[in-house]
Amino acid sequence: MNLRADPSVCPCCGERELQSIYRLDSIPTTSNLLMQTVDEAVNWPRGSLTLRNCRSCDFIFNPDFDPATQEHSARYEATQGHSPTFSSFARALAEKWRDRHKLRGRKLLEIGCLQGEFITTLCEVSEATGIGIDPVLDPARTPPQAQGRVEFIRDFYGPQYAHLDANFICCRHTLEHIARPFEFLRSIREAIGDRKTVVGFEVPDTDRVLSEGAFWDVYYEHCSYFNSQSLRSLFHKAGFQVVHESLEYDGQYLIIDAVPAQPGELKPAADPRPSSAAHSAFSLIESRVQWDDLLAVSRDRRVALWGSGSKAVGFLTTLDLSHDFIPFVVDINPHKRGTFLPGTGQKIISPEDLKSFDPQLVIAMNPIYKSEIARSLEVLGVRAELLTV
């Protein structure tokens, strides 16, 4: 059901007062597909990205995004579960949701579960049973402890699964990939019907992206960008009452919990604040200039990136940094090693392989992993300067 958005209408609230605030003309249409050769990586199809801001609800979207460009197959690799830092966060979130919504022994559902790590953890800590749905599911990759506790469905969530009865539905890092978020969320609300199902969603916080000038968090796969105001407005319009909201993971992720409500039960949404997105978007350009200047004086140094996810693709393609300058990107995910980054063609290597490259500068693609990466560099005996984006 991921259809292309109408560029003249906000996909969340339906208003037409829109402003374009940022643009990238040629970026790879994928960040997480495993590329088997340099040629495949650098020649992967490209598209444009325009950040368009709704002045009514403050939602930001990319009207240029074409869902038909997205490949949902077993070679889509986006798990962060190999990081102890991320795994600890995910488990803590599962425990918070368990306690907040009394999930022990209940029926749980995750929409967009990737390889099933989180729904398995949530069911474990809640002593519950669950279902995970995702089109990229690989049965050989699902956690062994899910057996007998979690049912997996390799498919997109849609009306055909409206019959699935769950006390809690979670959806993490999926909504930002949906071009028409209101239609998607409304379909979940209609599926719930009169049941008392609670929903929990997690998305990147766009206010942080703009305030920090994090241009590496703006890339083609993310077609929808939420802050607290736009996410609350969306849930209200779709027929949910928000019951909890928080920023997590060092302020990077926005988490919202909501319950179904009938129209007469909905409390009025807060008056929207004036949008500052157009002004804030200048920070993306300023940050690009700063990184251009920093890397210009590092042209004679051996430079590597640590972290081969979407942030790396956004960073390298926006700055047009080829694999001639930065040849390697390190990742602890063994499924990525030996493949190449879409767009710029850097080879993904293991931390152990980094030692032979002997970098002088390592750029960590997420500051929350700085301590984890610093410990790894120390163990490896790599004496490089470590910077974070």
N, C-alpha and C positions, 0 to 999 in steps of 0.2 A: 504493500500500500504506500510505498515511498515514491510519490509522484512529484513532478517538478512544480515548484511554487510559481504563482502568478507574480511577476516582478513589480506590478503596480499596486499590490495589496499586501498588507502585513499578514503573514501566514498564521499569526497568533490571535490578533484582535480584529482583523478585517478592515482596519482604517487605511486611508490612502495618503496620509501626510507623511511622506518618506523623504529621507535625505541620504545621499551616498557620501560616505565619510573616509573610505580607504579603498585602494584597488591594487591588485597584482595581475599582470597581464598574461603570464605564462608560467604555470606551476603544474607539477605532476598531479594527475587526478587520483592518485593513491599514495598513501604513506606507509601502509602496513603489509602490502603483498610482498612475498619473498621472491626477489629477482635472482635468477640463476646465473646470469652473465652481466658483464658491464654494459654490453650493447643493449640488452633488453632494458636495463635500468635507465640509461641515459636517453633512450629513444621511446620511453613510455609516453603514451598520449598526455598532452597537457591541456589545461583549460584556464579560464580566467576566474578571478575572484573579486567581487565587489561587496564591500560591507555596506549594507543599506539599513539605516536606523529608522524605526517607527517612532515618531514624535509623540504618539499617544501612549503606548505601553512600554516604550524603551527597548523593545526587542530588536536584535540585529540579525540579519540573515544575508546569505549570498544568493541573489536571484539568478546568477550564472550557473549555479550548481545543477548538473544533470545526473539524476540517480542512475540513468542507464550506463554511466561510465563506471559504476562500482561493481567489482567482482567479489561475490560472496562465495568463497570456496575454501578448501582445506589449506590453501597456501596463504590465507589471511592470518597474520600472526600479530596479536596485539596484547597478549597477556603480560601483566607486570608481576605475576605471582612468584617469580624467581628471586625477587628482592625481599630480604628479611624486613626491611623498613615498610614496604608496601603490604606485605603479608600480615604484619602486626597491625597495621591500620585497618585492613579488611576484617580481621578477626575482632578487633575492638568495635568496629561499626556493627558487625553481626550481633555482638553482645548487647550493644546499646539498643538496637532495634528489638531484640528479644525481650529485654527488660521493659522498654517503653511501651510495647504493644502486646505484652504477655503472650509470646509466641510458643511457649513450651507445649509440645504435643499437637501443634496446629498444622494446617496445610499451607504450604508456601509455594510461591511461583516467582521465578526470575525471568524477565523478558530481556533478551540480549545477554545471555550468560557466557558467551565465548566457549571456553572449554570446561566450564562448570565448576571452577574453583570456589567462587563465592557462594553459590546456592548450596554446595556441599558443606561449606563451613557453617553457613546459617542454619542448615538442618542439623548439623552435628551439635552446635552449641544450644540449639533449641529442642533437641531430642524430638525432632519433627520429621515429616516427610515432605518432599517437594518435587517440583517439575522445573526443568530448565529448558528454555527455547532459544535457539540461535541457528541461523543458516550455515555458519562455519563450523559447527560442531564436528569434531572428529572422535568417534567412539573409542579409538585407541588412546586418546589423550585425556578422557574424563578421569577424575580422581578415583582410585580403587575403593576408597572408603565411601563412595557414593552408592555402591552396590546395595540393593535392597532398601535404600533410603530415598534416592533421587531418580526420577524418570527423566530421560532426555529426549527432546524432540528436535530434529534437525530441520528447521523451517523458519520462515518469518512469522512473527505473531500477527494475527489478523482475526477477522470475524469468525473464521472457522474454528477458533479456539475459545469462543465466548462461553462454551459450556464448562470450561475448566473452573472448578470451584476452589477458591483459595481464601484463607483468612488474611493473607498478607501478600502483596505483589510488589516486588522491587524491580527497579530498572536503573542500572548504573552505566553511565557513559554511553548511552544509546540515543537519547533524545536529541543530542547535538548533531547526530547524523541524519535526522529526519527532516525533510524539506517542508513538510506541512505538519508542524507539531500539534496544532489544535485538532486536526482530524485524527491523528494518532491517539492523543490523550482522550478525546471524546469517545473513540471506539472502546477504550479500556473502561471508561465510565459506563457506557451502555452495556458492556459485558457484565459488569458488576451488578447492575440492576438494583434490586432492593436489599442486596446483601450488605453486611457491615464491614466489608473488606477495607483494610487500610493499605495505602500505597506509599512507597518510599522511593524517591528519585534522587539521583546524584548526577550533577553536570559540572563542567568547569565554570568558574566564576569569571564572567567577562569584565566586571569592574576591576578585578585584579589585573587582567590582561592589559587593559587600557591604562590603568594607573602606573603599571610597571613598564609599559612600552614593550610588552612581551610579544614581539612580532612572530616569534617562533611558535606561538600558540594559535596562529592564524594560518590555516591551510585548507586545501580543497575538501577533504573528507568532512570537515566540520562546516556544515552549511547553516547551522543555527547557533546563536550566541546569546546566552541568558545572563541576566543579573537578578538580584532578589526581586526587584520590581516587576520585571517582565515575566519571571517564572510564577510569582504569586498571581499575577493577572491572568496568565494562561490557565492555571489550575481553577481559578474562580470561574472563568468563562466556560470551562469544560464541565463544571458541576461538582467541584470538590471544595471542601473547606480545609484550609491549611491549618494544621495543628502543631507543627514544629518546623523550625528552620534553623540551620546553623552553617557556619563555615568550618571546614575541616581540612586536614592535610596541609597544615601551614598556610591556611587561607586560600588554597588553590581550588577546592571543591565546594560547591554549594549543594547542601542536602536539604530536601524538603519532604515532609510527611504530610499526608492529607487523607481525609475521609470523605466518602460520598455524601452529598447533600442534595435535598430536593430544592427547587428554585426558591421556595418560600423560606427555607431554612438558612440560606446563604447570608452570612453577614456581609454588609457592603464592603467592597474592596477599598483599600486606602486610596486617597486621591494621589494620582501619579505626580512624582516630582518632575521638574523640568529636565529634559534630557541634556546631559553634558557630553554625550558620545562624540559629537563632531569636534569639540575642543580636545577631548581626551585622545582622540585618534592621532593627533599630532605627535603624541609620545611614541607611537609606533615608528614614525619616520625618524624622529630624533634618536631613538635607540638604534635604528639601522645605521645611521651616520656614525654613531659612537663605536659600534662594532666594526664598521668599515675602517675607521681610523685605527682602532686597536690592532686589527689583523694586518693592516698595511705595514705596520712596523714589525710584524712577525713573519714576514715572507721568507726569511732566511732560517726560520726555526722549524723543527720537526713538530707538527701539530696533529693531535688526535682528538676526536670527540669521544665522550663516554655516554652511551645511551642512544640506541638506534631507532627509537620510536618516532612518532609524528613530529615531536619538537625538533629532532635532528633534521628531518626533511624540510620543515618550515624554515629552520635556521639556514641551512645550506643553500636551498633553492632561492630564498629571498635575497641572500647576499651573493648568489651566483658563485659559490665556492666549489670548484671542481675537485675531482679526485687526484689531480696532479698536485694541488696545494695541500689538501688534507686527504691522504690516501686511505685512512682507516677510521672506522667507528667501532668502539668496544661495546659489547653487550654480554650480560651474564646469561641470557636466554640461549640454551644450546641449540634450539630449533632455528635460530637466525644465523648461526655462524656459517661462513662460507658463501653467504648470499650478498647481494649488493643493494645499496640504498636507491630507491626510485628517484629519478631526476638528475642526480649528480654522480652516482655510480661508485661511491665509497664502498670498500669491502668491509663486511662486518666480521670482526675477529673476537676471539675470547680474551679475557684479561691476561691469561698466560702467554698468548701470542704477542701481546703489547710489548713485552720485555725486549724482544729481539728488535723491535722498531726503535726502542729507546727514545721516546718522545721528550721534547724539552718543554712542551706546553700541552696540558690536557684540559679540555673544556667540558665540564659536566653539564648535561642538558636539563638537569633539574636540581636546584639548590638543596632540596630536602634530602638528596642522596650524597651530599658532599662528604659527610663523616664516613659513610659506608665506603665510598670510593677512595677516600684518603687512606683508610685502613688497608684496602686492597692494594693500592700502590705501594704502601710501606711493606707489606708482605712480599710483594713481587720484587722489591728493590728498585722500583722506578722512581727516580728523583726528579720528576717533572714539576713545574709550576702548575698548580691546580686552580683554575678559574671556574666560576659557575655563571650561567646566564641569569 
